Amino acid sequence: MAQVSLRKIVKEYEGGVQAVKGIDLDIADHEFVVLVGPSGCGKSTTLRMIAGLEEISSGEIDIGGAVVNDVPPRDRDIAMVFQNYALYPHMSVYDNMAFGLMLRKFDKAEIRRRVENAAKILDIGMLLDRKPKALSGGQRQRVAMGRAIVRDPKVFLFDEPLSNLDAKLRVQMRTEIKKVHQTVRTTTIYVTHDQVEAMTLADRVVVMNHGVIEQVGPPQELYHHPRTRFVAGFIGSPAMNFIPARLEARGDNLVLLLPLGTELAVPEHRAERYRTHVGKQVTFGIRPEHLTDTQHISKQHVALLTLTPEVIEPMGMETLAHIKLEGTEICARLDPMVEAAPGVPLALAADMNNMHLIDDATGLVI
Amino acid sequence: MSAAAHPSGRPSDAVPGLGRRIGSLRSERRWALWTAYISLIIAAIVMLAPPLYMLLTSMKTSAEVADLSGNPWMVHAPTWENYAAIIGNPMFRGFFYNSIILTVCVVAITMVISVFAAFALARMKFFGSQVLATGVFLTYLVPDTLLFIPLYQIVGGLGLLNSIWGLVLVYPTLTVPFCTWIMIGYFASIPKELDEAALIDGANWMQMLTKIFIPVALPGIIAATIFAFTVSWAAFVYPTAFITRPDEMPLTIGVVSQLIRGDTFAWGQLMAGALIAALPPVIVYAFLMDYYIAGLTAGATKG
């Protein structure tokens, strides 16, 4: 078990392309940290640098108190789970899990004890004699995790381990991974592009974009208090609605003036924070669940709107309504009992207590 | 579309033109099959006629071979005397023994060099590795008819003319480039994550090669081995150029040099000798054909 520190880590490829642009990150012992971001944001490169599979252009990586920049992967005491499992096809499940220990010259009894223990944790005891080709996707992923667990390393690294699984199995394996972490408590760094995976698994989520860290924090903090427009839009499904607006003063109060003239009152307790941006072009952000039917929302600080949905998506536990608000496509989350139909005007309430305001000039949430 | 909607059970009733399209597909397929069968039959005849003719000739006496009046494809008095004469001849057994020694050594040398070279070129990215990989293949394109004169000088300089060890030294110039090329393709088709997993598990390069790459690439290695075996067993130009002493000759030139005296051809024995010489490759191919095909087509499709 160990803490991991990244200090000013840069990865520059030939031709001067920077995949990672000087990131700093401290990961505590036992912590489960998820690096999340769109394709090409540098999350996998960062993980591979921690693993020692990519050279670091500049900066320092510290695992368990020792700088490991020049330490080869085998001596970093890490274990990695790959997206395509990377099981050795010619070896049985047992040998796959025991391979790392055999190379490290553990004695046979100890290897057996560890493999059986890991197999018990992952419920793959009956598969130990099989070859990888005789396993399903989910079983292969368990074996890949087993191979990591038996090593009892300082750090687990997961590189999009669930991307090759179907949706149902992915949810199931997500729970398995969380259970395993609760059992073995090894410091874990997990890379995914799926923000739901990030939110459900992480103690802290690291949102990356264009090679930099946009925000680090617990899932709820990122969800409710995004620091940038990118984080606000990336975290949450369906994504946060963004509507261009201008912030105007009406006496002591502030209002958001939408492109076609609709005015939404800003709650008084937020006025102070936003006052410096009066007269400026901003983006009004509101999550779909804060734009809902009028029956299911507290009446304080709500802006009432009557809008006509273009598409209705009944999801069972909720209904999504896709609506055009003053030229912008937005999404509202409705109670499933609410009767809504495309083309039929619908009374909606925007919960302005949960509004976000983004400075268009900086992209930062105000 | 459910069958209930069309009581007749013929979708073509409801979809105009569908029946005709299916009919046309079937006739296209029929034509394709006919063409394939006819081509294959012609190819089989062309390929099998020479060995069959060899077999028939090997079962004839010299008198019957010389008799031009009958049908040459018929054997009137089958005999095994040519085979007995060949097998009973100690010189022929010597050729066979030389061929075996030569082939085993060449295959071993080839496989050691090409597996290491291919692993380095496919996986250990270093400056110039791409150019080197292409260069290795290009050397294969230089024909042995062009190389045997300079190689004669080299082998002569080393004092290895008239020795199978000279051939053991020279044959790998034919086998190593192509085998390396096959192995590069095979190693390249192994997912990169497998070596990364091995690196993290604690393997060094040598362990990665011996414990992961060689077992995983076994079909490729077998394909390369078969190739090296075939080339080495059947090489003709180099032994013709470098060996004149019968006791050092491999089968390919031994049979020819000893059974053709001036313009006298011992046809029956020649054919028997050639068929016996062809037996080992036939056996090897028969048992390892699947591996050979899997090895040569590795990486052709995403699997």
Contacts between the chains, C-beta under 8 A, distances in Angstrom:
chain1	res1	chain2	res2	distance
A	51	B	196	7.7
A	51	B	200	6.3
A	52	B	199	7.8
A	52	B	200	7.8
A	53	B	196	5.3
A	53	B	199	7.2
A	53	B	200	7.8
A	72	B	199	7.4
A	73	B	196	7.7
A	73	B	199	4.7
A	73	B	200	4.8
A	74	B	199	6.2
A	74	B	200	6.7
A	74	B	201	7.2
A	74	B	202	4.1
A	74	B	203	7.0
A	74	B	204	7.6
A	78	B	200	6.5
A	79	B	200	6.5
A	80	B	196	7.4
A	80	B	197	7.1
A	80	B	200	5.1
A	82	B	193	4.5
A	82	B	196	7.2
A	82	B	197	6.4
A	83	B	193	7.7
A	84	B	191	6.3
A	84	B	193	5.8
A	86	B	191	6.7
A	86	B	193	3.7
A	86	B	194	5.4
A	86	B	196	6.9
A	86	B	197	4.0
A	87	B	197	8.0
A	88	B	194	6.8
A	88	B	197	7.6
A	88	B	198	7.7
A	88	B	212	6.0
A	88	B	216	7.4
A	89	B	216	6.0
A	90	B	215	4.2
A	90	B	216	5.7
A	90	B	218	7.9
A	99	B	198	7.8
A	99	B	201	5.4
A	99	B	211	7.7
A	100	B	200	7.7
A	100	B	201	3.7
A	100	B	202	5.5
A	103	B	201	6.1
A	103	B	202	4.1
A	103	B	203	5.7
A	103	B	207	6.5
A	104	B	202	5.4
A	147	B	197	7.7
A	147	B	201	7.5
A	151	B	201	7.7
